[in-house]
Each structure stands twice: as structure tokens, then as C-alpha cells.
Amino acid sequence: MTSNPGLLDRRDAVKALLADRGDLLVVSGLGSSSYDVFDAGEHSGNFYLWGAMGGAAMVGLGLALAQPKRAVAVITGDGEQLMGIGSLLTVAAKKPGNLSIIVLDNGHFGETGMQMSHSGLGARLEVIASGAGFPSITEIGDLEGIAALRRKLQKFEGPHFARIRISSAHVDRALPPRDGVFLKNRFRGHLGLPVN
């Protein structure tokens, strides 16, 4: 559970977000966000990024453009999104209505020792996304906000950007599959594409 009042438990937030997900496609960023998505329920529509720090939003953009009739959510952390900050400009310029970028923001680089991130030092990712041109921005600090965001994910009025304020309390790892070929083939199969 959350150790800081006003901050959400990351696992509770992601489980609530992915409840009744329907045909939502999910790209998860490096590290903890992939653990959170996996812990919320293994699904063939999940694409976990391993070793691609900073690339989650761009992978999500490519997927959204290739699958315009499917809702796509990128679930990543503040450190990963900060590394790929320029991707927000490209997403906003391309305007994929079916894409949502969701940042789990604890203000720390969780995978490298919990050093304070730029977000923890005052950078506001939702303001950066707004300046980039995202038409839909949400800052979330409670489960009611998560429920509202879950409804928004299925509306093709994006791109959406959401910053979810989460606790930096320790959460045990829940490791999803790491085999890249397996993940690629499973995801392609889920999309109804040939697997080679």
C-alpha cells in the first residue's frame, strides 16, 4: 500500500486502469511499469519493452499508426519518459486519436537505485505534454481519476497524456516474459498477423 498520503500505490493504480480492458493494446516501458502491467494480469495484448529505455512512447506511436482501429496505451515511468522526452513532440505532431501515454510518476529513477528524477526535482511532465500539443492532459492522484482515465482510453479523441502520481514505496518485482522473440510472436498473433 501507499506510504505517502495523496500518492497512489502503483500496483493498485495499474490494476484499476487495466480492469475490463477490452481489446486495448498495451506497451509498457522498461522496468517497474512492465512489472506493474504484468502483475495486473498477463495478456497477449501486452508488449513489454526490455532494454529500450526512452522508446516506449515511440513504439506506442508506431503501433497506434499501424492499428488505427485499436486503442493503444503506453504505460511507463517518469524516468523512462524523461529519457524519451522528445517523443512527446512527435506523438503530438502525428495526432493519433487512439493513443494514450500514461506516466507512473514517483519522482525517482527506480531501476538504477531510486535517485531523484527531474520530475522529483520539479519538472512537470503534464505541462511538457501540453506544450508539445497534446489536446488531452490528465493529472491523477486518486482511484476516481483512474476510473475516468480508463473510460477515456477507449475514446479515439487523443492523443491523451496522463501523469499518475504514485508512491515511491518499494514493490516486489513481478517479472513478465523476457524472451523477445516470444513476445514479438505472441503480440503479432494477438493482432492476427503472421508469425514467423
N, C-alpha and C positions, 0 to 999 in steps of 0.2 A: 504494500500500500504506500501511498504518498507520504513522505516525511515532512514536506513543506506545505503548509496550508495555502490553498489557492493554486496549487500545481497538480496536474493530473498524474496518476500512475500510468506509465507508458503502455503497459500491457492491457490495462482496463480500457484505455483510450482506443487502441488499435482493435481490440476485440469488439468494442461497441461500433467502431467505424465500419468494420467488415461484416457485421451481423446482417444477414439477409442480403448478401452482396449481389445476388443475381448473376448476370454474365459479366460483371466488372472484371477487367484485366488489371493486374497489379504488378508494378515494377517496384522492387524495394532496393534501397541504397545499401551501400557497404555497411556491414557491422550490425549494430543493435536494431536498426529498423527491419533488417531481414529476419533477425531473431524474433522480433515482435510479430511480424506478418506470419511467420511460420507457427508461432505459438497460438495465434488466433485461429488456426485451422489450416492444415495442409490442403492445397488446392492446385489443380493443374493449370489454373489461370494465373498463378503466381510466377513471376520471373525474378529470381533472387540474383542480385549482382554481387559477385565475389571479385575483389581486386580491381574494381573500376571506379575508384573514388572520384567524385565530381561528375560522373557520367549519367546518373540516374535520370535527371530531367531530360537529357538529350535522347536517351534510349526510349523514354516515355513519349517524347515528341515523335520520334520515328514510328513508334507503334501506333500512336493516335492518327498519324497521317496515313499509315498503311491500312488501318482498320477504322475508317471514319464512322462506321455504324455501331461501334462498340465503345462503351465508356472506359477510359483508361485513367488509373490513379497511380501516381508516383508517390510512394511513402518513403521518406528519407529523413536523415537527421540534419541538424544545423551545420555541423562540421562538413558533412559531405556536400550540402548545398552551397556552403560558402566557398568550397573549392571549385565548384562549377557555377559561380555567380553569374557569369556571362550568359549561361544557358537561359536564364530568365528573360533576357533581352530577345533571344531568338524565339523562344516559345511565344512571347507576347507579339512579336512581329508576324509569326506564322498563323496566329489566332485559331488554333484547333479547338473547336467548341466542345469536343469530347474529352479534353484533358484536364486533370486536376493535379496540381503539385501540392503535396501535403508535407510540411516540415515538422517533425517532432523536435521541439527546441528545448533543450535543457541547459543551454549556455556553456556546454563543455564538449571537448573532443573525447568522447567515450572510449574509442578504440586505442588511444595512444597514452592513456594514463589520467584522464579526467582534467587535463589542463583547461583553463578558461578559454572559450572560443570568442570570436569577435562579437557574436550575439550576446554572450555573457558580459562582454565589455561595453555593451550599449548599442551595437548595430541592430537595426530592426528590419528583419527580412521582409516583413509585410509592406513596409514603406518602400524598400528597394523594388519589390514586385510591382507596387503601384506606380512608381516612377518609370519602370520598364514598360508599362502599358497594359498590365493585366486588368481586365474590366471587372473582375470579381475577386475581392480580397476579404478574407475572414481571419480574425484572431480569436482563438478558442482557449478558454480556461476552465470549462466545465463540461459535464456529460450532456447537458442540453444542447450545447454548441456542437458537440459531436453528432448528435441525432440530426440536427439541422444540416450539417455538412453531408451526412450520409444521404439525405434526400437530394441534395444539390449534385452529388456525384452522377446521378442518372439523368440529369438535365443537360442538354447539349447547348449550354449558354456560356461556355467558358472561353478561354481557359480560366480556370479557378486557381487561386493560390490560397492556401490556409496554413497558418502557423499555429500549432498546438503547443501550449506551454505545459511542459511535463517536468516532473521531479527528476533530480539527478541522483536519486537513491539507487543503490545497487540492485540489479535484477539479474538473476541467473541466466546464463545463455541457454537458448533453445535453438540448436543448430539445424538448419534446413539442409537438404541435399547440397553437396558441393561439386558434384560431377557436372562440368559444363556441358558436355555432350548430352548427357541425360536430360538436363534442364532444358536445353535448346530443343531436343526432340520431343519432350513432353509438351512443351509450350506450343510448338508447331502442330502437334497432334490436336491439342486443345482448340487451336484456331482452324482446324480442318485442312491444314496444309500438308503436303507430302513430307514424310520424314525420310532422311537419307543417312 
